Amino acid sequence: MDIPKELHRRLHEVAIQRGCSARQLVLESIRAAVGEQPPQAHRRKLSLVPAIVPSRGKPFDYTNEQLYDFIEFP
């Protein structure tokens, strides 16, 4: 598709505001124009309560700064 530069810029701005990709926004608009319902995703949510692998150690309470001190970054 040939989209004018300014409209393309606005498309990406709106997609960011909505928290989706420009592709998703375009597909959503096309589906609305032709009256098609988006496909339903059949995904089970993973529950972590109770934990999949229970902890055996003491709970710890570190700040972000302390955690960054433990991790070596390049």
Backbone hydrogen bonds, N-H to C=O, Kabsch-Sander energy under -0.5 kcal/mol:
donor,donor_aa,acceptor,acceptor_aa,energy
3,I,1,M,-0.8
8,H,4,P,-2.6
9,R,5,K,-2.2
10,R,6,E,-2.2
11,L,7,L,-2.3
12,H,8,H,-1.8
13,E,9,R,-1.9
14,V,10,R,-2.8
15,A,11,L,-2.2
16,I,12,H,-2.1
17,Q,13,E,-2.3
18,R,14,V,-2.1
19,G,15,A,-0.8
19,G,16,I,-0.7
20,C,15,A,-2.7
25,L,21,S,-2.0
26,V,22,A,-2.5
27,L,23,R,-2.7
28,E,24,Q,-2.5
29,S,25,L,-2.1
30,I,26,V,-2.4
31,R,27,L,-2.7
32,A,28,E,-2.1
33,A,29,S,-2.0
34,V,30,I,-2.1
35,G,31,R,-1.0
36,E,31,R,-2.2
43,R,41,A,-0.9
47,S,45,K,-0.5
67,L,63,T,-2.1
68,Y,64,N,-2.5
69,D,65,E,-1.5
70,F,66,Q,-1.1
70,F,67,L,-0.6
71,I,67,L,-1.1
73,F,71,I,-0.6
